[in-house]
Amino acid sequence: MPSANAYIFHAFAAIIIISTVMAVTRKNMVHAVLYLVVSFIGSGLLFYFLGAPLPAAFEVIIYAGAVMVLFLFIIMMLKFETSPRKIGQTRYYAAALGMWGLYLILCVGAKCALSPQALQTLEPAMAAPKNFGRFLFQQHWLSIEIISILLLVVLIGILQLELGPKRRKTR
């Protein structure tokens, strides 16, 4: 008999999967971003449920907060129009379902092929947020700076995409 924790875990997993599928299949980009926010919050809840509050906070604050605000900013700035579905688009859904089926077969096959010793749970490794932050910013500060510069370049590129045609019209 599965425990209540198993039901909670599967409920969070179902919320994440359903909201991600809804995000991918929406024609309206704003609706897709909102479904993606639900997916990120579900992932954060799953992290928290599994005993990892720091990644849960990162997931909600950084991804569901900052990144999604940036995505909404980009969508509203570039004014994406919804286009009617074309007749040939069903092949993309068939390809996606085929890849999903292949992935499912590989996961089930890997689980069946593993020995019982490989299925034992690992000992949890705990780190205080202060120690994790110190490690991250002392050992990987260059990576963090490169990522922040890349995000700045992306934002400047988006502004250039938006302002480019307007400047050409005025000249």
N, C-alpha and C positions, 0 to 999 in steps of 0.2 A: 504494500500500500504506500503510494507516494506521500511524502510529508507536505505540510502546508508551504514550506519553503520552495519545494519543487513547483507547486502550483503558482506561487508568486513569480518565480523565475520564468516560467513558461508564459505567464501573462505579460510580463515586461517584454519578453522576446517577441511575442505575437504583436504587441503594440509597435515595437520597433520595425518589424518586418512589414506590417500593414501600412504604417505611415511612410516608410521608405518606398514601397511600391506605389502608393498614392502620389508621392512626390515625383517619381519618375514618369508617371503616366498622365499628369495634368497638362493641359494645354496652356492654362493661365500660369505665367511664371510666378506671380505673387502667391498664388495658392500652393504651388510647388515648394516655394521657400517656407511657407507656414507649415506644411506637412514635414519638411525636413527639420524644422525647429522641434516639432513633436517627437521626431525620431531621435534627435540629439538629447532632448530632455529624458526620453525613455532610456537611452544609453547611460545617461548620468544616474538615473535611478537604479539601473542595473548594477553599475559600478558601486553605488552606495550600498545596495543590498548585499553585494558580495564582499563587503568590508573594506572598500577602498574609497574613503571620503575625499581624498585629495584629487584623484582623477575624476571623481564625480563632480567636484566643484569646477575643475578645469573644463570639463565637457559642457557644463551648463553656462559658465561665465564666458569662456572663450568662443566655443563653437555656437551654442544657441544664442549667445548674446552678440559678441563683437562680429564674428564672421557673417552671421545672418543679417546683421544690420548693414554690413558692407555689401552683401549680395542684394539686399533690397535697394540700397543706394544705387548700385550698378543697374539693376533692372529698371528702376524708375527714371534714372538719368538717360539710359539708352532707349527707353520707350519701346520695349519689345512688343510686337504685335502678334496676336494669336492668329495662326494660319489654319485654314481648314485642312482636315486630314486628307491625305492623298490616297488613292486606291492601292498603290504598291507598298504601303507602310505595314501591312499585316505580315510581310516577310520578316520585318525586324522583330516583331513580337514572337514569331515562330523561332527565330534565331536565339532570342533571349530565353525563351522557354527551353530550348534545346540545351543551351549552356547551363541553365539552372538544373535541368535534369542530369546532365553530366556531372556537375558539381555534387549533387545529391548522391548519385551512384558512387562517386569517388569517396565521399565522406562516410557513407555506410560501409563501403568496402574496406576503408582504412580502419574503421572501428571494429569490424569483424576480424580483420587480419592481425590486430594487436593482441599481444599476449595478456593474460590477466595481470601480470606484474606491471605492465605499462599503463594500466587503467587505475593504478593506485593514486590517491590524491597526494599532492605535494605539500610540504610544510609551507605555511604562509611566511613571506618575508615582510616585515613591517619596517617602515622608515617614517620618522617624523617629518612633517612638511618643512620644518626649518632645515633639517639635514638634507632633504631632497633639493630644496632651493639652493642651498649652499653648494651642493655637488653640481647641480645644473649650471649655475652661473660661474663657478670656478673652473670646471672641466670643459664645458661646452659653450662658453661665452661667444666664441667666434661663430658657431652655428646659429645661435640666437640672433646675433647682429646681421648675419647674411639673410636670414629669414625676414627680419624687419626691413631690410633694404629692398628685398624682393617685393614685399607687400607695398612699400612706398612706390616702387617702379610700376607695379600693376595699377595702383591708384592714379598715378600720373598718366599712364597710358589710357586709362578709361576717360580721364578728363580730356585728354587730347582727342580721343575718338569723338567725344561729345562736342568739343569746341572747334574741331577741324573744319567741318562743313560750314559752320556759321561764319568763320573767318573768311573762307573763300567767297562766300556770297557778298560780303560787305566790300571786298576789294574790287 
